[in-house]
Amino acid sequence: MLCRRVVLAALLLLPTVPAADAAFSAALSLQKTIKDAKFIVSAKVELVDADKPAVILVVDEDLKGKFPIRRLLINMTGDDDAKKFDHTPLILKRLAPKLPVVLFITENENGHVAFAYTNGTWFQMIAAKAADPQKTVFKFTHGEPYLRRTFKGTTEEIKKLIIDGLAGKAKLPAVNSKEAPGFGPEVNQGTDKEAQARVFRPTSLALPAQWAGAARKPAQLQADQKWAHIVGDQGVGVVISTPAVSGKQAYLSVADGAIARYGVLYCIDLETRKTVWTFDAGKTMKQGCSSPVLATPALYSLQDFLPAALE
C-alpha cells in the first residue's frame, strides 16, 4: 500500500487571512464574482464527517486559471457567525460524497478566500498559504445565505454560465434583490448507501471489548496468549480510541514509544493477530486521539487534533 501523509497546519490557529466577519449581504453579481476570482474550479465531495466536523473536496476541473491545490481539507467548525446561526450542521446537510461543488477563489500574499456553491447553497472558507500547496488546510467561516441573490440554480447551471460567460457566449444574470436569504435543499444521504458508508459514524462499529477497554477507557495492548506481537517499540502502546474494522483487518491509532511519544497507525490481521503494516512518518506523526476513518481508497487519522491521510 502506498502511504502518503498530509501534514497540516493547526486548523484553528490560522495566520491572518482576509475574510468577512459576517455573512456577505451587499449586492454581488455573478459577473463580478467570476471577474474577481483568480481561480474557479469544479470539485467533488470526497468525504463528509459530521462528528469532527470536516469535509474533503477533490478538484476535478479548472474553469478559470489552474488552482495548485487539488485536494481541499476543510475544518467545518465555523466562526462566531456560524456558531450563532448554526451554519455548520446546515451546510453539512447539503453536502454528500460525489456531490459537485463550484469554488470561486481569490488570494493575496497571506492566503486564500473561497466562496463555495452547490445547488443553491453558498458558503465561505479561508486558508493560509502553505509552503507545499497540497498541505493547505481550509477553514469554514460561515454560510452565505444572501448570495442566493447572486445565483440560486443548480451546480451544473452555474458551471455552464461560468464557462459560457468566460467565453463571451452568455449574458450573466443580474442580482435578484428580492430573493430571500437562505440555503438550497438538503441532500438525502439516506437513499445513497455509498454516501452512508463514507459518512463516519464510530458508534456503528461492533468492536472487541478488549481493544478499547470498558466504556472506551484507555487500553493497553500487550503480548499475551491472545496477541502474537507487542504494540509499540518499547513493549507498550496506548490505544485511546476504538479501531476501524474492514473485512479481516483492523486499523488502530496508537500512541507509541515509552519515552519519545509519537503516533503510529497499525493495520492488524484479525485472523492471525499479526501486524500487516505500520505507518508513523519517520516517527514524526503526533499521537492519535480518535478512531481512524476508512473512506476507500484512503484511511484518515486525527493526530493530536490534526488529520493525517493515507492512501
Secondary structure, 3 states (H helix, E strand, C coil): CCCCCCCCCCCCCCCCCCCCCCCCCCCCCHHHHHHHCCEEEEEEEEEEECCCCEEEEEEEEEEECCCCCCEEEEECCCCHHHHHCCHHHHHHCCCCCCCEEEEEEEECCCEEEEEEEECCEEEEEEEECCCCHHHCEEEEEEECHHHHHCCCCCHHHHHHHHHHHHCCCCCCCCCCCCCCCCCCCCCCHHHCHHHHHHCCCHHHCCCCHHHHCHHHCCEEECCCCCCCCCCCCCCCEEECCCCEEECCEEEEEEEECCCCCEEEEEEEECCCCCEEEEECCCCCCCCECCCCEEECCEEEEEECCEEEEEC
